[in-house]
């Protein structure tokens, strides 16, 4: 008789969110149980000290916390949670009889995400909790999206002679150039995770071409020049601002200001701003870094070449912005040297 297969080991990610409910009055905890038990996994504490112990046992997704408790108050608990990196991100919703404006302001100033007055309205409390858990989920989705993008950027490095630290450096260079050019800070910060995707299309280039030690012939160059379009196709037409930016960078980072670049030979302001910036950052780091096929150029030689190519290969404004932020850019190079040990 064949053995009975064991049950699959699910990871529990589809379980309801876990809430920690903290109040020194048993009647209040019982009411919270009745209001919330159908939607959530619940844990309970009757003091600040017990609440911190429950958090150490299992991190909750959200805490409903009374303020006025003997000994350690809710404000004390929140201060300790915020001081610990492991618990600082847990959303805390104060549920308290203190309903003056200054009480609410004090709780929010400490880092609480919301403030619900007693006696509670069950529909209001449930709605507030759902809203804040949705925000947490949205933040986690965004964090995961950024991590996937970073890892895709690294994937291209495994196909090339460059190092993983190259994409870190050039993305920081790009952000600094954008800020120097006067870009809005959110736009510049978006450039930081988008820039490493510039060479994702190299995944589609055969190793015999990508890793060839000598010069490529014309047929091989024709294949290599397809990698920007391949990168744009890999990223696709997702509507998110981050992925739209990443797609433009992948597609146009080899276009040149004078129109002599590839894959489409566009010129000047027809090249997206983000691609113009990344082109300068990418090349400057490549020039000043050692590769199997070349030594690192001295800084002054690389600067001279950028100046020579300004208005030809590169957007002149981006070159000048890099040069104005050269001290900061060189500090990034030192912090992320290829020979540095983690």
Buried (B, 14 or more C-beta within 10 A) or exposed (E): EEEEEEEEEEEEEEEBBBBBBBBBEEEBBEBBEEBBEEBBBBBBBBBBBBBBEBBEEEBBBBBBBBBBBEEBBBBBBBEBBBEEEEBEEBBBBBBBEBEEEEBBEBBEEBBBBBBBBBEBEEEEBBEBBEEBBEEBEEEEEEEEBBEEBBEBBBBBBEBBEBBBBBBBBBBBBBBBBBBBBEBEEEBBBBBBBBBBBBBBBBBBBEEEBBEBEEEBEEEBEEBBBBBBBBBBBBBEEEEEEBBBBBBBBBBBBBBBBBBEBBBBEBBEEEBBBBBBBBBBBBBBBBBBBEBEEEEBBEBEEBBEBBBEBBEEBBBBBBBBBBBBBBEBBEEBBEEBEBEEEE
